[in-house]
Amino acid sequence: MNNPFPGIDGVRFDERGLVPALVQDARSERVRMLGYMNREALERTIATRRLHFWSRSRARLWMKGETSGNVHEVVEIRPDCDGDALLVRVIPAGPTCHQGSASCFDQPPILAAEAAAPATSRVVDEVAGVIAARRAYPVEGSYTTYLLTAGVDKIGKKIGEEAAEVIIAAKNADPENLANEAADLIYHLLVLLEASGVPPTRVWEVLRTRRGRPLPDQPSS
């Protein structure tokens, strides 16, 4: 079957020469923002792998992060079934919203589910993204920036302390404190990975290769 959208020529720009582009975090799958691209912005995004838009209010081309430093690396662009909208998957180097939040969709909902959606492990990738952004763009007063500047020895010491706190909480049969201490331990481990140049995705790859491998004298899962 032939691809009905052969590159840019398959994108259907509207009468203004624009196409809406929904931006999604490639790691957490969280929607970050909605912008508009003209053909030049799309071509520039493809050529540089940096997110570009056409500003309708300023009538000019602009790159996401050109002033804030929160550049968004583009890993995939996919049209919808009609070719008149784009899904752009990115790895952001910091907040997306001009108000400083990770997503432009952090406002209170107009309609919310009766029960809150359960938290998932995707938040780990979100936290890892923030840590990576702090390394690329240090923020004065940030605890993460402080740890990354202090280096592996300091981070390793904190991991030792947090691991001990996890064990104590477990032995005290304190579920809420155990959850808090476990979160602290995971955070500091993510900081150590970033400081050591090991992306969390590498850890996930190792876990994937081990999944289903039986332990000694144990049946496979």
N, C-alpha and C positions, 0 to 999 in steps of 0.2 A: 504494500500500500504506500502510495506516494505521500510525502509530508505536505499537508495543505498550506503550511506556513513556511515557505522557503526564506528564512531569515527576515530581514527588515522589510522586504517587499511584500511579505504576507501580513504585515501589521496594518490595521485599518485606522488611520488617523481621522479625527472628526473634521468638521468644516473649518475649524480654527487651526487645523494641522497638529492637534494634540491627541495624546492617548493617555488615559489614567494608568498609573503604575502603583500597585500595592506593594509595599516594601515589607519583607518578612525576615526575621532573624533566622539565618540558616542553621544555627545551633539549637535554639530553643523553640523555633517555629512561632514565636510571638510576632504579631503584627506591629510594626514600628511606626509606619506613617503612610500617607497617600500623597503622591505628587503627580505632576503631569510632565510628559516628555513630548517634545517635537522630534522630528527626524534627526536633527543635529544633536540633540541631547542624547538620544538613543545611540547614535553612532559614536559619540564621544564616550559614553558609558561602556560600550563594547570595546572600543579601542584601548581605553585606559584601565578598565575594570574598576573604575571609581564611579560612584553614583552621581549622575548629572540630571538636572531637571531644567525645564523652561519655567521661569517665574512669570505667572500671568499678571501679577501686580506691578512688577518692575520691567516686564517685557525684555528679559535678557536670560541668557544661559547662565547657570550657576552649578557649582559642585558642592555636594553635601559635605560640610566640614571645612570649607575654604576659609572661614573666619574662626570657627571654634576649634578646629583641629580634629573634630570627631568624624574623621573620614570613614566612609562605608565601602568596604571592599565587596565587589559584586562577584558572586560565585555562580549565579544562574539567572537567566531571564527566560520566562516561559509565557507565551500568549495564551489567552483563554480560547474556548472552542470557536468563538466568532472572530478572533483576532483583533478585537477592539478594546482589549484591556490586557495589562501585563502584570505578571507576578515576578517580582525582583527579589531574589534571595541574597542576603548580604551578611557579612561579618563586620559589625560596627565597632569602631574604635572609641566607644564612649556613648553618651546619651544621644538620642535621636531628636527629641523635642527641643525647640528653642527655649522652652521654660526649664530645661535641665533634667527632665525625666527621661527614662529609657524609651518610652513610647509616647506618641502623640495621642494615643487612645487610653490614657490613664485617668480620664475624667470620670465622674460618677455616672453609672449607666442610666439610660432612659428607661430601659426595661431589663430587669435582672432575673436570673433564675431563682426559683423559690429556695433552692438549696445551693450553697456555694460549691463551685467545682472543687474537687479535691486537689490538693497540691501534688505535683509530680516531681520526679527527679530532674525534669528539664530546668528547674531553677538552678541546679548545679552549673549548667552551661551558661546561664545568665550571669551568675556570680563570677565564673571564670572569665567571661567577657569583660566585666567591669574591672577585674584585677589586671587583665591584659591592657586595658585602656589606661589604667593608672601607671603602668610601666612605660607605655608609649608617651603618655601625657601626664606627668606627675602633678598632683594637686597638693598645694601647701596645706598642712593640717590634716591630711588624710592619713588614717592609720595604715591603710594598705601601702601608700607611698612610703611611709616610714619604714615598714617592714622590708619592702623591696630595696630600699636604700641601705638598710642595716645589713642585709645579706643573709646567706644561708645559715650561718651559725646562730644568729638571733632567731630566725624563723624556726630552725630545728629545735632550739630550746623551748620555744612556745609550743611546738607540737608535742614535745615530751610532757610539758605541763598539762596540756589539754588532754592527752591520752590518759594521764593519771586521774584527771578529773572525771573522765568517762568511766573508768574502772570503779572509782569511788561511788559515783552515782548509781552504777549498776549493783554494786554490793549493798548499797543502802536501799535498794528496791524503790528508787524514786524515779518513776517514768518521765515526769515532766522535766526534771533536772537532767536526766540522761539524754533526752531529746535536745535540750539546750547545749549541753556539753558536746554531744556528737556533732551538732551544727558548727560549733566553734572549731572542733578538730578538723572537720571537712574543709572549712574555710581556710584554715592555716595550711592544710595540705595543698590546697589549690594555689595558695601564695608561693609555697615551696616549689611546686611544679613550674610556675611561671618564672620564678627567680632562677630556676635551673634550666630553663629553655625546653621544658618537656610539655607539649600541649596535652591537655586532658584527653583529647581524642586518641592519643597514643595509648593511654591507660585503658580507654574503652575498647580499643582494638585488642589489647592483651586479654582483657576480660572475655571478649567475644571468642577468642581462640581457645580459651580455657572452658567456656561454657559447654557442659555436657561431658567434659573429661572426668572420669570417675576418680575419686580419691582412693588411696590404697584400701583394699578390702571393703569398698563401698560400691553399690550399684550406681550406674550412670543415671543422671536426672532425665 
